[in-house]
């Protein structure tokens, strides 16, 4: 893990670079998310008779409660419910992939948690913050939107603008830091399992324990990311914040 390098290529001489392993992992994450969600939501019945439907409904209600606690459900929550479910599902799968399996070839990590890549989390956070601006502008109008930046006085306006960039950093770095640190420790424990019988046993116990904990952390971080997006959305659509 510590010797990981990145296979980066330039796109058609444009100066735009592409991290190929991250792109591959992102595509795989999207495909796996679709398959898992499709499986959990198949054979939906009015009266649940399967564990998969119970799990799907539990996740849906958790995200619904998150939306209700931050935005008006009737006005905004219903339309944002799908976004919250999609976001939480994608990030949860992305966080857990690297815990379950890692694929390395030629000293390049081709498959791990894409959320351990700061570029991915920064892009995701940036997209969500931009969406909150779009959503607020669309539903509250330009007058309300711009008033939020001058309501505390002209002197505070630059700080409110700066806050939007800080939100992107905090949203992305919180997710990236937790997942990246977890994978670093998994790599260290994997190395320890090859250091003799005694250290190997200790390393194996630690590896299994930390993998289980990392899966839990992966779900929690997906939930926190989704919650924070709803919080930022509430700042754009609520009259008082």
N, C-alpha and C positions, 0 to 999 in steps of 0.2 A: 504493500500500500504506500509506503514512504517513497518508493522508487517510481511511483506512477508518473508517466509523462502524458502529454496531451498531443493528439494528432490533429493539428490545425492546418487548414488549407485555405487558399485565397480563391474566391469565387470569380472565375472568368476575368481575371485581371482588373476587377473593380476596386480592389483595396479592402473589400469586405471579407472578413475571415470567418470561417466556420469550424467549430469544434466538432469533428466527426463523431467521436464516441458519445458526446452529449446529445447530438442530433439523433443518433441511433437509439440511445436510451430513452429519449423523449418520445420517439415514435412507438417504441415497445411499451412504454408506460401508458400511452393513450390507448393502444390496442388492448392491453390487459385490463385497463379501467373499463373499457366498453364491454369486454367479455364478462367481467365480474358483475358489473351492474346489470347486464342482460340476464345473467344467471339468477341474481337475487330477485329480480323483478318479474321473472317468468312465472307463469301459472298463478297470477295474483287472483285471490278469491275474496269475496265479501267477508267471509269468516276464515281467518288464517288457519291452515291445517299443516303448515310446514315451517321448519326452523328458518329457512331462507326468507320467507315472507315476514316472519317475526323480526328477523334481523334488519330487513329492508325498512320496515315500518318504524323500528326503533331509531335507526339513523335518520329517517325522514322527520320524526318528531323532535329529535335533538336539534336538528338544523332549524326546524320551525320555531322552537322555543328561543333559539338564538336570534332569529329575525324579529320575533315579537318583542323581545326584551330591548330592542334597539330602534326599530322603526314601526310606524303604524301599520298593522297587518292588513287592514282593509285597503288602505291607499297604496302601500308599497310592498308589504311583505309577500303577498301572493305572487306578484310578478318577480320577486327576487328569490323565492324559494328554490326554483330550479337552478339558479346561479349558485346558491349556497351548496346545494347537493352535489352539483358538478364539480365545484371547486374543492370541497372537502374530499370527495371520492378520488379525484385526480391526485391531490397532494398526498393523501394517505397511501395510495398505491406507490407513488414515487418515493415516499420515505421508506417503505418497507422492502422494496426490491433489493436494495443493497444489503439488507440484513439477511435475506434468504439466500441470495446468490450473487457472486461477482465473477465476471469473465475478463481475464487478462490475457493478452497475446502480444508478444514482442515488446514487453515492458509498457504496454499501453492498456489502460483500463477501458474496455469496451462496454461493459455493463455493470452499473452500480446505481445507487440512488442519485438521480439527476438533481435532486434538491441539495446534494452535497457540492454542487457547482454554483458559485455565487452569481454567475452570469444568468443562470436560469431563474434563481429566486429573485434577483433584481428585476429581470424582465417581467416576471409574473407580478411582482409588487407594483411595478410601474404601470402595467396594464390595468390593474385593479384600481389604483389611485386615479388614473385617467378616466376610468369608467365612472367613478364616483362624481367627478366633475361633470361629465356628460349627463349622468342621471339627474344630478341636482339642477343643472341648467335646463334640462328638458322639462322637468316636473315643476320647478319653482319659478322659472323665468329668469331673464337677465337681471332684472331689478333686485330680486332677492339674492341672486348669486353674487353680484358685485358688492351688495350691501354687507355681506358677511366679512368682507375684507376691510371695510372702513367703519364698522359699527363701534369698534373700540377706540376710534380716533385715528387720524392720519399717521401719527407716529408709530402706531402698532401695525400698520398695514404691511411694511416690509417683513416683519417677523411672522405675520400670518402667511405670507407667500413662502417664506423660508420653511415654515412648518410643513408645508406640503412635500417638500423635498426630504425633510427629516422623516416624514411618515413612510416614504418609499424605503429609506435606509433601514429604519427600525423594523418594518414589516419583512423586508428581505433578509436582513442579517440575523434576525431572531430564528427564522427557519433554517437558514444556511448554517449558522453556528451550531445549532443543536444536532443536526444531521451529520455535518462534517466531523464534529468532535466524536460522535458515536462511532463513525466508521474508522476514525483513526484508532480508537481504543480496540475495536474489533480486529484491526490489522495487527496491533501489538499483541493481543491475546492469541491470535493465530500463529504468530512467530514464536510465542512462548510454548505452544504445544509441541514444537519441534526441538525443544531444548532439553531433552532427556526425559526419563520416566517421571521423576518427581515433579519437575516444572511442567511436564506435559500434562499430567493429571490435573495440576492446579490450573493450568491454562485452559484445559478442556472444560472444567467446571465453571471457570470465569467466563469462557466464551459462550457456553449455553445460557448461563444466567444473564449475561449482558445482551445476548440476542433477544431473549424474551423481554427484557426491559426496553430494548431499542424498539421493538414492535409496539409496545405500549406508548413510548415517547412519540413514535411516528404518528399514531392516531391522535394523540394529544396536540401535537404541533399542527396537524391538519385542521383540527377543531379551532385552535387559537387563531390561526391564519384567517379562517372563515369568519370567526367572531370579530376580529379586528376590521375586516372589510365591511361588515355590517355597521360597526361603530363609525367608521369613516363615512359611510353612506348616510348615517343618521345626521352627521354634521352638515351634510349638504341639503337635506330635505326637511329637517325639522326647523320650526320657527325659532326655537330657543335651544342653545347648546352651550 
